Amino acid sequence: MLSGILISVVFLVASGLALAGLLLLAERRLLNFGPCTIDINDGKKVLQVNGGNNLLAALAENDIFIPSACGGRGTCAYCKLKVLDGGGTAGPIETPYLTQEEIKDQVRLSCQVRLRNDVRIRIPNHLFDIQRFRGRVEHKRSLTHDTVELRIALEKPSQIAFQAGQYIQLESEPYRGREAVMRAYSISSPPSQKHAVETVIRLVPDGICTTWVFDVLKENDPVTFSGPYGDFYLSDTDRPCLFIAGGSGMAPIISMLRDMREKDNCRRVVFFFGALTRSDLFYVDELRQLEKERQWFRFVPALSNEPPDSGWEGERGLITEVIARCLPDTAEYEAYLCGSPGMIDASVKVLTARGIAESRIFYDKFA
Ligand SMILES: Cc1cc2nc3c(=O)[nH]c(=O)nc-3n(C[C@H](O)[C@H](O)[C@H](O)COP(=O)(O)OP(=O)(O)OC[C@H]3O[C@@H](n4cnc5c(N)ncnc54)[C@H](O)[C@@H]3O)c2cc1C
């Protein structure tokens, strides 16, 4: 009787294990988790990777960094590249971000391409220059009640080359049950500072990376980021510039201004900075000083929610209203905008209606 039960148990366990093995095999076959080849730019680089991962992550593991502001969630559409073979068809998460032209051109969001086969892809050559950096928090300084300046001293590599206006992707560590993520932060220091990068980070309530920066990250802690990314930098013309920023959108703009000051710029610049109240303003002394020193620069901070009796004598209202009031003739300008998507969309509408061609409006949406 006992041996009968024992035999049945052994039989059940053995068949359970066999079934699990079969299922695993079937899954591996179906998902093809075997090794895959990624051929980049017609053999310029060929990678051997394990299948199953998404293309964006597989490339990053091999030190090829594709811009991705949302950290692979399929919501920023920054990680577009051409998948010429082996990527299958675009899925429902990515199609809203692709134009008909792009779909025809085999453009995909690399974070949505699961590696099941060998793939052939095409990326812009400059992406080969993006590196992963290790550094240490040199300082974390409060700028306002919800914004800090984070300065990272570089250790390996010890220098970075970038253009004012570009951004890095900071990698947070897991904490309090929240996963490690990558998020985009514009560099606020000028390119002349090669041994460190400075960023301006605004706390997003319940945001994974910003809560990590505010609550967990301390001075002297190690940090990792990749970069530099992005094409939001000054064009090579001598047109006057209209800078418009809100909140932490200050970061790439102040990097450009610091760079222009160092290079003895002679383009005219008007900078409109939108904030809710006076307590949301920062870098005002530095910008007022620049205004005093350099004739080409004018700074216009504008508050949309400052109490009427606070004694604030500067501009009030939405940034779009303030531009219309303070700068009647904008047609000759080139515009550089940075901040929330809402602020940027509203400003672009106003600027195009006031005669600035869309081809002369550049922006980075902090989506
Ligand atoms: C090019 C670029 C440059 C940028 N530069 C800067 C900069 O210089 N400074 C700066 O401060 N920011 C910048 N940003 C924004 C930055 O990258 C982050 O998006 C921002 O800091 C929020 O990150 P987070 O991880 O803290 O928030 P997330 O975790 O991404 O959360 C964002 C919001 O979504 C909500 N959320 C998160 N997960 C879920 C979920 N599963 N379901 C529903 N809601 C959810 C959160 O509650 C929160 O309100 C930039 C963005 C871009 C694209």
The ligand as an SDF file (V2000), in Angstrom:
LIG
                    3D

 53 58  0  0  0  0  0  0  0  0999 V2000
   14.6120   65.2540  -23.4510 C   0  0  0  0  0  0  0  0  0  0  0  0
   14.1300   65.3550  -22.0230 C   0  0  0  0  0  0  0  0  0  0  0  0
   14.8600   66.1150  -21.1270 C   0  0  0  0  0  0  0  0  0  0  0  0
   14.4300   66.2280  -19.8010 C   0  0  0  0  0  0  0  0  0  0  0  0
   15.1330   67.0260  -18.9500 N   0  0  0  0  0  0  0  0  0  0  0  0
   14.6900   67.1950  -17.6820 C   0  0  0  0  0  0  0  0  0  0  0  0
   15.3830   68.0780  -16.7820 C   0  0  0  0  0  0  0  0  0  0  0  0
   16.3980   68.7090  -17.1320 O   0  0  0  0  0  0  0  0  0  0  0  0
   14.9010   68.2040  -15.5210 N   0  0  0  0  0  0  0  0  0  0  0  0
   13.7700   67.5170  -15.1080 C   0  0  0  0  0  0  0  0  0  0  0  0
   13.3890   67.6810  -13.9380 O   0  0  0  0  0  0  0  0  0  0  0  0
   13.1050   66.6810  -15.9400 N   0  0  0  0  0  0  0  0  0  0  0  0
   13.5370   66.4920  -17.2070 C   0  0  0  0  0  0  0  0  0  0  0  0
   12.8730   65.6390  -18.0370 N   0  0  0  0  0  0  0  0  0  0  0  0
   11.7820   64.7980  -17.4930 C   0  0  0  0  0  0  0  0  0  0  0  0
   12.3980   63.5190  -16.8740 C   0  0  0  0  0  0  0  0  0  0  0  0
   13.0090   62.7450  -17.8860 O   0  0  0  0  0  0  0  0  0  0  0  0
   11.3800   62.6080  -16.1690 C   0  0  0  0  0  0  0  0  0  0  0  0
   10.3230   62.3390  -17.0490 O   0  0  0  0  0  0  0  0  0  0  0  0
   10.8210   63.2060  -14.9050 C   0  0  0  0  0  0  0  0  0  0  0  0
   11.8770   63.5970  -14.0380 O   0  0  0  0  0  0  0  0  0  0  0  0
    9.9270   62.2020  -14.1670 C   0  0  0  0  0  0  0  0  0  0  0  0
   10.6440   61.0270  -13.8990 O   0  0  0  0  0  0  0  0  0  0  0  0
   10.2540   60.0680  -12.7030 P   0  0  0  0  0  0  0  0  0  0  0  0
   10.9530   58.7630  -12.9180 O   0  0  0  0  0  0  0  0  0  0  0  0
   10.4940   60.7430  -11.3930 O   0  0  0  0  0  0  0  0  0  0  0  0
    8.7160   59.9140  -12.8560 O   0  0  0  0  0  0  0  0  0  0  0  0
    7.9250   58.6360  -13.4440 P   0  0  0  0  0  0  0  0  0  0  0  0
    8.1190   57.4670  -12.5750 O   0  0  0  0  0  0  0  0  0  0  0  0
    8.2700   58.5140  -14.8840 O   0  0  0  0  0  0  0  0  0  0  0  0
    6.4590   59.1550  -13.2540 O   0  0  0  0  0  0  0  0  0  0  0  0
    5.9520   60.2840  -13.9460 C   0  0  0  0  0  0  0  0  0  0  0  0
    4.4900   60.4230  -13.5660 C   0  0  0  0  0  0  0  0  0  0  0  0
    3.7840   59.2780  -14.0130 O   0  0  0  0  0  0  0  0  0  0  0  0
    3.1570   58.6610  -12.9240 C   0  0  0  0  0  0  0  0  0  0  0  0
    3.3410   57.2250  -13.1230 N   0  0  0  0  0  0  0  0  0  0  0  0
    4.4780   56.5150  -13.0470 C   0  0  0  0  0  0  0  0  0  0  0  0
    4.2550   55.2270  -13.3060 N   0  0  0  0  0  0  0  0  0  0  0  0
    2.9270   55.1170  -13.5460 C   0  0  0  0  0  0  0  0  0  0  0  0
    2.0850   54.0570  -13.8930 C   0  0  0  0  0  0  0  0  0  0  0  0
    2.5480   52.8060  -14.0270 N   0  0  0  0  0  0  0  0  0  0  0  0
    0.7620   54.3160  -14.0760 N   0  0  0  0  0  0  0  0  0  0  0  0
    0.2840   55.5630  -13.9390 C   0  0  0  0  0  0  0  0  0  0  0  0
    1.0460   56.6070  -13.6180 N   0  0  0  0  0  0  0  0  0  0  0  0
    2.3460   56.3970  -13.4290 C   0  0  0  0  0  0  0  0  0  0  0  0
    3.8360   59.1360  -11.6670 C   0  0  0  0  0  0  0  0  0  0  0  0
    2.9650   59.1600  -10.5680 O   0  0  0  0  0  0  0  0  0  0  0  0
    4.2450   60.5120  -12.0580 C   0  0  0  0  0  0  0  0  0  0  0  0
    3.1980   61.4270  -11.8210 O   0  0  0  0  0  0  0  0  0  0  0  0
   13.2670   65.5360  -19.3690 C   0  0  0  0  0  0  0  0  0  0  0  0
   12.5460   64.7630  -20.2850 C   0  0  0  0  0  0  0  0  0  0  0  0
   12.9560   64.6880  -21.5900 C   0  0  0  0  0  0  0  0  0  0  0  0
   12.1430   63.8810  -22.5370 C   0  0  0  0  0  0  0  0  0  0  0  0
  1  2  1  0
  2  3  1  0
  2 52  2  0
  3  4  2  0
  4  5  1  0
  4 50  1  0
  5  6  2  0
  6  7  1  0
  6 13  1  0
  7  8  2  0
  7  9  1  0
  9 10  1  0
 10 11  2  0
 10 12  1  0
 12 13  2  0
 13 14  1  0
 14 15  1  0
 14 50  1  0
 15 16  1  0
 16 17  1  0
 16 18  1  0
 18 19  1  0
 18 20  1  0
 20 21  1  0
 20 22  1  0
 22 23  1  0
 23 24  1  0
 24 25  2  0
 24 26  1  0
 24 27  1  0
 27 28  1  0
 28 29  2  0
 28 30  1  0
 28 31  1  0
 31 32  1  0
 32 33  1  0
 33 34  1  0
 33 48  1  0
 34 35  1  0
 35 36  1  0
 35 46  1  0
 36 37  1  0
 36 45  1  0
 37 38  2  0
 38 39  1  0
 39 40  1  0
 39 45  2  0
 40 41  1  0
 40 42  2  0
 42 43  1  0
 43 44  2  0
 44 45  1  0
 46 47  1  0
 46 48  1  0
 48 49  1  0
 50 51  2  0
 51 52  1  0
 52 53  1  0
M  END
$$$$
